[in-house]
Amino acid sequence: MSTIGYSDWAVDLANVGAVYPFQGFEAPMVIIGVVFWLAWHIIQGRRETEELEAARKSASLESTKEAIDRY
């Protein structure tokens, strides 16, 4: 199966160019990757903030003292 149109590799590879699939899509794929990475960090930060707020609201002075005394 050839993705670049060559059926034989007995050619001068300096004249072939890129020999991998999706040639020319490097920049869009990097942009998509960076957007996905940033979105993941934003979503993860919000979820962790919600979780920590819920833990802070559910804590009481007595339960904190019991946890400290237990350890």
PEZI-V470599 format. One line per field, one symbol per residue. ss: DSSP state (@ for helix, = for strand, . for the rest). phi: phi as a letter, one per 30 degrees, with the letter a starting at -180 (. if undefined). burial: b if it has 24 or more other ideal C-beta (glycine too) atoms within 12 Angstrom, else e. Layout:
BEGIN
ss=???
phi=???
burial=???
END
This chain:
BEGIN
ss=............@@@..........@@@@@@@@@@@@@@@@@@@@@@@@@@@@@@@@@..@@@@@@@@@@.
phi=.cccjccbcdbdddcdjdbbdidjcddddddddddddddddddddddddddddddddddbddddddddddc
burial=eeeeeeeeeeeeeeeeeeeeeeeeeeeeeeeeeeeeeeeeeeeeeeeeeeeeeeeeeeeeeeeeeeeeeee
END
